[in-house]
Amino acid sequence: MLKILAGQRPSTVVVADCNRMNCQLLVDAIQRRNQFQVVGSVIHSKELMSAVCEHKPDVALVSTSLQDGASAGLLVIPELRALHPGTRVIALLDEEKSDLVVEVFRKGARGILCRTGVFADLRKCIRSVEQGKIWVNNHELEYIVDTLMQSPAPNVNRKKTAQSLSKREEEIARLVAAGLSNSEVSASLGLSKHTVKNYLFRIFEKLGVSTRIEMVLYILSWHQTRNEKEVLGETNYPKTA
């Protein structure tokens, strides 16, 4: 039974994995301390959609492989985001493959856990993602940045949009790329949360992205490119407005 202080509620989690035994292991690990409450445990993508619709959890921990297919968990992530944007998705991988890591974030996940290390970092990951941060290790981040550097998104004109950010917009984008939540950006810059949210909306429009993770990856990729050009003496970037 959960012991929760008066006026507080535990963060809610839905778990989806390929079989009941794996689900139960995850549930036991998550609820080992009284910080989280698992409100659903499912093995099928349709069950996952129903659980999210019913419980509207803070976090969904989803294996890329479910009972209805080896990639069923991966494919259902965009549907989960559309169904309830307030639920942040963590993808559980059987192994750390570079192409899968990139695709998981493209689908809209906010964090990645590899099954081999899940119990060591599980609760830390859930807490960070619930707070609006991105959970990714250094190797996974390298995969993502390398992929973006090699194959920029076709709908983004980097020369045009990267320079169109105002000084304040670029400042906010850098803080978000560093892993700060909206609340932390607000406190750091002395702005209201509503103002930060409006800035992020404009940044999304200017960069041609639709999710926070896409913006973070874009900023990381763009600054790496700019630094490389400066080292080579190609400093003809226009200043931000």
N, C-alpha and C positions, 0 to 999 in steps of 0.2 A: 504494500500500500504506500502511495506517495505521501511524503511529509512536506507540505508546502506552507510557507509562511502566510499569515493572513494578508489578503489584498494582492497576493501574487499568484500567478498560474504558471505551471510548467510549460516549456515550449513543446509544441505538438509535432509529431513526426509520423509519416506513413512510410513503411518499409515494403519494398518489392524485390523479390529475388526468385531464382529459378525453381526452388523447391521449399517445402515447409521447414525442413531441418535448417537450411541456411537462414531462412527468415527468423526462426526462433533464436538462433545464435546471435543474430544482429539485435533482435529485441532485447535479449538478456544483457548484451554489452551496453546498449544505449540506456537502459533503465537501471543499470547497476548503481548509479547515484541518482538522487532525486531532482535532477535538473530537467529531464525530458519525460514526456509521456507518449508512448507509441499508441496511436489511435487507430491504426490499421496495419495489417500484415497480409500481403497478397502475393500471388505467383503468376498472375495473368494481367496483360495490359488493360483489358476491359475492367477487371476488378480494380486496378490501380486508378483508372479514370473515375470509377464510381466512388472509391474511397476518398479521393481528393475532392470530388464534388460534394460529398456528404460532410466531411470533417473540416475542409479548408485548412489543412495543416500549415504550420510555419515552414516545414522542410519536408521534402520527399527524397528518400534515399533509394535510388533506383539502380538495380543491376542492369547492365546493357543487355544481358541475356535473361529472358523470362521463359516461362513454360511454353508460351505460344510462338517462340522463335529466338534464334541466336542473337538477333539484333532488335527484338521487339521493344526492349527498354529504351534503346537509343532512339528508335523511330517515334516513340510516344512522347518524348520530352517536349517538342513544340506544342503538342496538343494539351499537355498539362499546363504549360505557360499561358496558352490561350484560354483554357478553362478557368484557371484561377491564378492570375499574375502574382498574387501575394505569396504563393507557395514557391520557395526557392528549391531548385533541384540539385542534388549531389549525385553524380554518376559513380557507380561501383564497377570497376574494371577487373577482369580476371588477370590481365597482364597489361603492362604499360607499353602499348604500341603507339608510335608517333602519329600515324594517320588517324587512329581511333581517338587519341587525346584531342587532336585538332577538331575532329568532327563532333565530339561531345560538346565542346564549347560553342561551335557553330550552331548546334541545335538549341542552345540556350541554357545549358547547365551552369551553375555558379561555383561548382567545386568538383574535384576528382579524388577518389580514393582507390588505390589498388588493393585487391583483396588480400595480398600477402602481408600488408601492414595495417589492415583496417582496424583491428582492435587497439592498436597503440594510439592512433590519432582520431578515432571515430568521433568521440564527444567533442574534442577541440574543433574538428572540422564542422560539425553540425552547429556549434555555437558561433563560429566565425561567419559561416554562410548565412545563418539566421540574422546576424547583425548587419548584413549587407556587404560583407567582405567576400573576396574571391579566394578559394583555397586551391592552391596549385604548388607543386614543388619545383625546384629549379630546373630539373631535367624536362619536366612537362612544359614549363614556360619556354625553354629553349626550342622545343619542338614547334610550339605555336609561332614564336617570332620568326624562326627559320622558314616556316611555311608561308607566312605572310610576306616575308621579304622576297621569296621566290615567285609567289603567285598572288599579287595584290588583287583584291576584290574588283571585278570588272565594272561595278557600278560606282566606283570611287575615283574621282580625279584628284590624285594626291597633290599635285603642284598647285591646284586651285584651292582645294578645301583646307589643306594644312595651314595655309597662310591667312585664311579668312577668320580665324579665331582672334578675338580681342585679347588683350593682355590678361584681363580677369578670367575669361573663358579658358585660356590656356593654363592659367594657374589652377583653376578648379579641375581641369582635365588631368593635370599632372598629379594632383592630390588623390584623385580617384584611382589613377593608374598605380599609385603607391599603396593602394589597398584601403584607403579611408572610406568610411560610410558617409552618407549625406549628413548625418548628425555631427560627425567628426570634422567634416569640411566646414560645416556651419560654425562650429566652435572655433576652429583654427583661423577662419577669415573674418569672424565677427558678423556673419550674415545670417539671416533667418533661414530656416529649413525650406520655406516656400521659395525664397529667392534662389537658393542653391538648386532646387528642383527646376525652376524656370531656366536657369543658366544651362543645366544639363539638357533640357529639351532643345534649346537653341544649338548647343554643341552637336547633339545627335543630328539635327537637320543639316548643319554645315558640313559635317563629316560624311553624311550619307549612310549612317548606321542606324540600327533600330534597337539595339540592346546595349546594356552597360558593358558587358564583356567585350563586344565588338569595339566599343569606344576605347576601352583599356588597351586592347591588343593593337588597335590602330595607332594610339599615342606611343606605345612602346616601340612599335615598328618604325614610325616616322622619326622619332628622336634618335633611334639607332642610325637610320639613314643619314640624317642631318649631321650627326657627329662624325660619321665616316667621311662625308663630303668636306667637312671643315678640316679634318686631318689631311685630306688631299689638296687643300687650298681652294676648294670650290665653295667660296663663301658668298655666292650671289643670291642667297635666300632673301626675299623681301622681309622687312620687319613686320611683326604683327601689329594690327591696328591699335 
